[in-house]
Amino acid sequence: MKLKFLFVFLISLIGFNSHGQTVGVDTIQLNEVVSYGKLKKYQSGAKIETIPVRDFDKHQDGSLEQLLSRTLPIVLKSTAGTLSTIRLRGTSPDHTSVNFGGINLNSLTLGQSNMSNVPMYLFDEVGVQFGSASTVNGSGSIGGAIHLGLKNNWTKGVKAEARASHGSFGEELYGTKIYIGNGKFESVTRAYYYKKDNDFKFTNTEVRDFENDIFQLEDRQRNANVENKGLIQELNYKFSEKEKFIFNLWLEKDWHLVQQNMQSNYSKPDYKEPYEDKHIRLWTSYKNEKRAIKYEISGGYVYDNGIHNNNTDDTIQTQRVIGEACIEHELNKKISYKIGAKVSRIYPTVYTYSSDLEYEDRIDFYASYFHKINRKLTATINLRQGLVTDYDVPFTPTLGFKYLIFSKENHALNVNGNIAKSYRVPTFNDRFWGDQGNPDLKPEKGINYELGFKWNYSNNETSGHIQLNTFYLNVDQWILWRNITVWVPLNVQEVESKGLELMTQWNYSLFGLKTTSGFNYSYTSTEPRKSLDETIPIGRQLEYVPLHTGNFYSTTTYKNTDVSIDCKYTDKQYTDGTNKNILSSYFLLNFSVGQQVKLNKKNKIKIKGMLNNIFDADYQSTYGFAMPGINYRISLTYNIN
């Protein structure tokens, strides 16, 4: 009764808002042009990376999976464009939240997001927080959080963009962006259509034809088609520089044929397994900073519906109503705080759930404190307490700091660190799936320790940085589905993840050429320390977590032409509890070239060509599933300003 009363009380106070700050890397100043992105100001010890604009633009035709795997030291487990899940710092896919405004995109039934279904064409920015982020994002951010960003341009007049791309294996993308405004009011429409036949050739190593002495052959992937379409409509109004209203509606329909493994692809060439996702996501906000106490009021609605094998009778549907309100007060230039609350009411409609499960309420209270102690030292404290209907949620505090060790004319060295607790509430499927769901599951709990160093350098022709982060993450009560006469979810194991991440980026000019280069490396040791399941190997690297990963990228620009190269290395990976089905390490090399042509002052065209997997590497990201070899993509973008 107390929880219901709190929900009703808070929902009456809460309307509509968004966090209008960017996830800047080196400063606590907040950039108001970004609609979505969590506060860096109150996370001084956290590692938060924003994808550089040039790298982001290069992947506008692709998905979030392609962007992250080629620009950051992040591991993703993928099939050929139909399903991709993230394993940030050795955690599971449901340990990383994907956020659009105040909406966590992760499925409430499955607990994770398909990175292949998040189109980069609809967004302007992507920020990634490495390490526990539950004090800011709530449940499901044990490994980290991803933030999808939109920029408020406050357009005067009309701007438009049309984009078309064509690639190997029937890949096509068509998109448009239309901006209309008068400086105060702005309407932005973003829409895209994407398809891919996925009919690539590959070497099938899973064929077992003893009669004809055939153990591998050249095969072609069948029935793995993809067709996605989506639209984001923005309606924004700026009353003044310190008072804004933002409305965003995101409609998405994603369809694909589930890619079959190599064996089924050969033995069942006509088998098709369609899966469709439909989403309605609405987020709107009002922000007022005209007085000493600033406030934001926000709200949203989310509709998710999954249809497997065209079976509309077996409903897998959830709806969410979300509200959030917060205030922020700067006591002086050195001290500020923020307090707020977020409420959600969730309506699950799933054919295997009990009819008694009508809805679930979730409430989160949070508080943040920022203190610039002196010119060199900044400290932050974050606190969060969640409440869930008939469920106990742990208290999650975070303590972080950033310290300037030294600053000279051309270079500076910073050290930062934090200690953060995190948690994940089990999914609806974990708790309520027919007779197999386990309502007595405990929440997964994590604790993260982080220490990082960043050296920045700059002169007239060269600028860049070298960043080294070390981390230790312990996750207890890790939930796995195990076969005990039937498959059931259990709090099975305790997992320990530790490692380091090295990231560099350099910008330099020579003979009129401007070059940006970067190198990322990650060492991630993730091992179960305790387990109730004897089939789980203790002290061995966790499945689908490579010990070593790294990538390199470089883009050189001369006038209106740019040439890029990037490569990626992924170490070997275990795929189950045995030491037999091990994925071999692999190396991928990609190349791209682009040319921009100005037709006149208001019109320009950009042409870009990409060649991926130049060495035609034969590799797997998911055991037994084929991946495409060498392939191309050509895109044409026309801008009217």
N, C-alpha and C positions, 0 to 999 in steps of 0.2 A: 504493500500500500504506500509506503514511503517513496519507493521508486516511481510509482505512478503519479504521486502528488508532485514530486520534483519535476517529472517530465512535463506535466500540464503547466506548472508554474513557469518553467523555463521557455517552453514553446510559445507562451503568451508574450514573453519579452522579446523573442527573437524573430527578426524578419530576414533581411538579405544582405550578405557581405562577402568580400574576398580579401585575401591577403595580397595587397598591391605592392609587393616588394620583390626585388630580384634576389637570386642567390649569388651575390657577388663573392669573389674569392678573397680579395685582399683588403677589403674596406668594410666598415660598418655602416657607411652611408647607404641609404635605401633608394634604389632607382625606381621612381614612380611610373615609368613607362611600361613596366612588366605587370601584367594582370595577375599572373600566377607564379608562385615560388615562395618557399617558406623563409622566415626571417633568419638571415645570417647574423644580424645584430645580437640576438639572444643565444647564439650558438658559437661563441668565440673559439671553442676548442674543437669544433667538428670539422671534418673534411668534406667540403661541398665543392663540386666541380661543375662548371657550366661549359657545355660544348661550344668551342669557338665558332663564330658566325660563318667563317669560310668552310669549316668542316661540316657544319649543319647544312649549309646551302648545297653542298656536294651530294647529300643523301636525301634531298627532298622528294625523290622519286621512290624511295624505299620505305622500310618500316623501322620501328624503334630497335628491333633486333640488329639490323644491319648497321645502324648508327653507333650503337653502344659497342658492338663487337670490334669495330674498326677504329674507334677513337679513344677508348678507355681500357684499362686492364680489368675487364669484366668477362666472366664466363657465362655463356648461354648454351643450353642444350636444345638443339634444333632438328627439325626435319626440313624438307625442301620447301619452305615457305608456307606450310600449313600450321605448324605449331612450334613455338619457341618459348622457353621458360628460362628465367634468370637464376643464377646461383652466386649472389653477391657475397664475397668473403666466405665462401664455403657453405652458406646456408641454403635452405630449400627455397623453391619458387614462391611459397606462401609466406616467406619471411621478408619480402621486399614489397613495399606498397608503391603503387603507381598512382599519382595524384593529379587531378585536374581541378584547380580551385580547392574547395573543401571536400571534394569527392574522391574517395579511394576507389579506383577502377577495378580492383581485385574482386573476382566473383565471390559472393557470399556463400555459394554452395561448394565451390571447388577451392576457394581461397587464393587463387592466383590469377595472373593476367597472361594472355597470349601476346607476346611481344611482336609477333608477325602481324597482328591485327591493329596495331597502333600506327597510323600513317603519319609520316613526318611532314607531308605537304600541308596539313591543317594547322601546323604550329610554327612558332617563331623561335622557340628556345627550349632546351632541355637541360635541367639541372639534376645532378645525382649526388645524394648524400651517402657517403660510405660509413658503415657502422650504425649502431643502434640509434633509432630516431623515434622511439615510441613516445617520448615526452612532447614531441611536436605533432606527430602524425597518428598517434593512437595505436590500436592493435595492428599487428602484422608488419611492423617495421623493425624487426630484430636485426636483420642484416643491413638494412638501409632503406632509402626512399628515392623515388624518381618523381620529378616535378615537370609537368608539361606546361609551357609558358606561351601566352599570347601578349603581344605588345599593343598598347594603346597609342595610336599614331596621331589622333585628333586631327584627322584629315580636313583640309580645306579644299573643296572642289571634288573632283572625281579621279580616282586612280583605279587601274584594272590590270589584271595579269591573266594570261592564258598559257597553259603548259600542256605539252604532249610528249610522251616518251614511248619508245618501242625497244624491246629487247629480245633476247634469245628465249626459246621455248614458249612463244606466244605471249610474252609479257607486254602489257600495254597500260599506260596511265594517262588520264585526261583530267585536268584540273583547272579551276579558275578562282580568282580572288577579286572581289569588287569592293572598293572603299568609297564611301560617299559621306561628306561631312561639311560643316561650316566652321570648324575650329572648336566648337562646344559640343555639338551633337555629331555622332559618328555611327554609321552603319557599315559593318564589315561582313561580307558573305564569302565563305570559303567552302568549296565543294570539290569532290574528286570521285573518279571511278577507276578501279584497278582490276585487272584480270591477268591470269597466267595459266597456261595449259600444263606446264611442268612435264612435258613429254621428252625429257632429256635421256640420252643414252648413258649407260653405266655398266661396269663389270659386276655381274651378279655372282657373289662368292658363296651364296647360300644354297645353290642348286645341288641336289644330291640325287643324281640319276645313275645308280650303280649298274643298271642293265646296259646302258649305252656308254658307261665309263665317262660321264660328264659331271664335273664338279665345280665348274664355273663357266660362264658364257657371257657374251655381249647381250645385254638386255636393254629395254627401254621402259622408263617409268610410265605407268598407266594410271588413270583415274586418281589424280592428285591435283585436280584443277582448283583454282582459287578465283573468287569474284567478290570484291569488296566495294562498297560505296558509302560515302558519308558527307555530312554538311555541318558546318558550325556557323551560326548566325549570331553576331554581336550587335547590341544596341547600347551605346555608351553616351553618357551625358556628363559634361563638366560644368558644374555650377560656378566653380572658381578653381584656382590651383590647389586649394585645400579642401574641396568638397566635390565628390564624384559619385556617380551611379553607373554600375556596369551590369549588363544582362547578357548571358551566353546560353545558347541552346545548341547541343551537339546531338545529331541524329546519326546513327550508324547501323549498317546491315552488313554482316560478314558471313560469307558462305564459302565452304570448301568441301572437297571430297577428302576424307581422312586418308593420308598416305599410308599404304600398306607396306609391310616390311618386304625385303627382297624375296623371301620365300613365297609369300602370298601373291606378290606381284607376278611371279612366274607361274605358280600353280593355279591361280584364280584370276586370269586376265580380264574377266568381265565383271568382277566384283566391285561394287560401288558403295561407299558408306558416307552419305552426305551429312554435314553438320552445319547448322545455321545459328548465328547469334544476332539478336536485335537489341538495340540500346537506345534509350532516350535519357539524356543527361542535361539537366538544367541547373545553372548556378547563377545567382544574381547577388549584388552587393551594394551597400551604401556606406561610404566612408566620409567621415568629417574630422578634419584636423584644424579647425579654426580656433579652438580654445586650448588651454593648457592640458586638459584631459581630452585626448583624442578617442574616438570610438568607431567601431565597425559593427555593422549588423548584416548578417548574410543568411542565405537559405538556398535549398536546392531540392530537386526531385530526381530520382533515378529509377528507370525501368529496365530490367535485364530479362531476356527470354532466350532460352536455348532449345533448339529442336534437333533431335538426333534421328537419323534415318527417316525423315519426313513424318515422324510419328507425333502428331499434334495432341494426341490423347494423353501421352505421358508428359504432363506439364512440368517444366523446370523453369520457374519464374520467381523473381523477387522484385519488390518495390521498396523504395526508401524515401522517407521525408526527412530532410536534414535542416537544422537551424543552428546558428552560431552567433555569439555576441562576445565582444571583448572591448576593454578599454586599455589605453596606454597613457602613461603620465611620465613626463620628464621632470624630475625634481630639480635638476640642473643639467649642465652640459655633460656631467660625468656620471649621473645616476638616473636610471629610469626603470620602470617596471610595467608589466602587462599582466592582466588577469582576464580570464574568460571562461566560457562554457560552451560545449557543443552537444547537441542532442540529436538522436536519430530514432525514428520508429520504422521498423522493418517488417514488411508483410511477405512471408515466404508462401509460395503456392507451388508445391512440389508433390508429384503423385505418390511418392512413398512416405511422405511425412504424415504424422497423425493430424487428424482434423482438429484436435485440441490446440495445436500450435497456430494461433491466429496471428500473433505479432510478437515482436521482441523490442524492448526499449533499451537504448544505450545512451548513457550520459557521461561526458568527460569534463572534469573541472581541471583547469590548468593555470599555472602562474609562472612568470618569467621575470628575472631580475638581471639588470645589466649595470656593471660598475667599472668605470675607467679609473682605476686606482691611482695611476700616475701616467706620465707620458709614455711609459713602456709597457705597463701591465694592464690587461683587461680581464675581468672575470665575469662569468654568467652562471646563473642557477636556474634550472627548469624543474618544475614539479607537475605531475599529472596523476589524477586518480579517476579511474573509470568505474562506472556502475552498469551492470548488465542484468536484465531480468533473470532471477533465480540462478545467478552465477557470480562467483567471487573473482574480482579482477585485482591484480597486485598494484601497489603503489610504485610509480616509476619516477625517481629523481635523476637529474643529470647535473654534474658540476664540470664546468669547462674554463679554460684560461688561454690567453694568448700573450706572449711576451716578446718584445723586440730586444734581441740580444745586442745588436749593434746596427747603426745606420751611418754609412759614409756617403760621399758624393755620388758614387756610381753603383753602390750595392748595399744590400741590407739582409740581415738574417733574423728570421722569426722562429720561435718555438711555440707549439700549441699542444694541448692535450685535454682529454676529458675522461670522466668515468660516468657511464650511463647504464641504467637498468632498462629493460624492455620486456615486452610480453606479446603473446598472440592468443586471442580467444579462439577455440576450435571452431571450424566451419559448421554451418548448418548440417552438411552431410555427415561430418564427424559425429555430431550429437544426435541427429534425428533421422538418419537414413534407414527407414523400415525397421526391421528387427535387428539390424546390424549396427545401427548408431549407438553411441555410448554417451548418454547424458552425464555420466559421472567423470568424464575426462577432466583433467586439471589443465589450466592454461600453461602453455609453454612460456618459460621464463629465461631471459638472457641477461648477462652482465658483460659490458664492453669496456675495455681499457685502451686508450689511444694516446700515442705520442708522435708528433710530427715536427719536421724541420723544413723550412722553405727559404731558399736563398734567391733573391732577386738581383738582377744586374741590368744596367742600362747605360749606353753612351750614345753618341750621335748616329751610329750605324747599326748597333747591335743591342738587342734587349731580350730578356728571357728569364727563365727560372729553373731551378732544380728543387724538387720536392721529394722528401722521403718520409713515409708514414709507417709506423709499426703498430700492430694491434694484437689484442688477445680478446677472444669472445668465447664465453661459455654458455651453452644453451641446455637447460635441464627440462625434463618432462617432454622431450621431443616426441611428437605424435607420428606413428606409422600405422598403416593398415597391415595386419598380419593374418595369416590363414590358420585359424584355430577351429577346425571342422568347417567354419565359414569365415569369410573375411570380416574382420572387425578392427576398429581403430583403438589403439592403446598408447598410453604414455610409456614408451618403450625404452628410450635411451637418453644418455647425457653425452653431448658432443662438445669437443674442444677445438676451436679454430684459432690459429695464430699465424702471423706472417708479416710481410712487409710489402709496400708498394712504392716503386720509384717512378716518378713522372717528371719529364722535362719538356720544355718548349722554348724555341729560340726564333727570333725574327732578325733578319739581317739583310743588308742591301749591298750590292756589288755590281758595278758596271751597268746600272740602270735596272738590274734584276732584284726583285723583292722576294725573299724566300722565308717561309715558315716551316720549321721542322720540329718534330717531337718524337720522343721515345717513352714508352710505358712498359713497365715490368711488374709482375706480381708473383710473389712466392706465398702460397697458401697451403698450410699444413692443417688439414681438417680430419680429425679422428674421433670415433666413438670411444668414450672412456668407460662407460658402463652401459649394459644392455640387459633387458629381460629376455631377449630373443637370442638363442644359441647360434643361429645362422648368421648373425651379424659379427663380422671380425673386429675384435677389439684391438685398438692400436694400429689399424691399417687405414690408409687414406680412404675417405668417404667416396661413394659412387658419384661419378660425373663431376668430380672436383679435381682438375689437373693441378699438380704441384707447382708447375711453372707455366706462366702465360706471358706473352709480350707482343707488342706491336710497335711499328715505326711508320711515320707518315711525313711527307714533305711536299709542299706546294710552292712552285716558283711562278711569279707573275711578271710579265713584261708588257707594259701598256695595257691592252685589253685582252691579252692571252694568258691563260694559266695552265700549267702542266703539273699533275700530281702523281705521286706514287705512294702506295701504302702496303704494308705486309703484316702478317699475323702468324705467330707461332703458338700452338697449343700442345702441351705435354700429353703423355699417355693418360688414359682414364680407366679406372675400374667401373664396371657396369652392374655388378651384382655382388653377392656375398662370396663368390668363388674367385679364384685367381685365373680363371680360364678365359672368360669373355672380356678381354681388355682391348680398348680402342687404342690404336697406334697414334703416336704423335703426328702432327701434320703442320705444313707451312703453306700459306696462301699469299700470293702476290697479285696486286691490282694496280691498274694504271688508268688515268683519265686526263683529258685535255678539253679545255673550254675556250670559247671565243665570244666576246661581246661586241656587237655592232650597234652604234648609235645611228638611227635613221634620221632623226632630227632632235630638237631640244626635248620633245615630249615622248618620243618613241624609241625603244631599243629592243634588240633581239639578242638572246644568248643561246648558243649552241654548245652542248656538252656531250662528249662521248666517253664511255667507260668500258674497260676490258677487265673482267674479273677472273680470278683463278688462272692467271696467265700460263702457269706451268701445267695446267690440266691435272691437278692433284686428285688422286682417287682417295677420298677420305670419308669418315663417318663422324657425325656429331652425336647421333643416337644409335646405339648398337643395332645392326641389322637393317638400317634404313639408308637408302642411297641419297647422295648429295650430288648436285650438278657439277660438271667439269667446267672447262673454259666457256665463258659466256660474255655477251656484250649488252650495252644499253646506250641508246642515243636519245637525247632530249632536246626539245626546242621550247624556249620561253619567250613570250612577247609581252612587253610591259608598256602601258600607256599611263603617262603622268600628266 
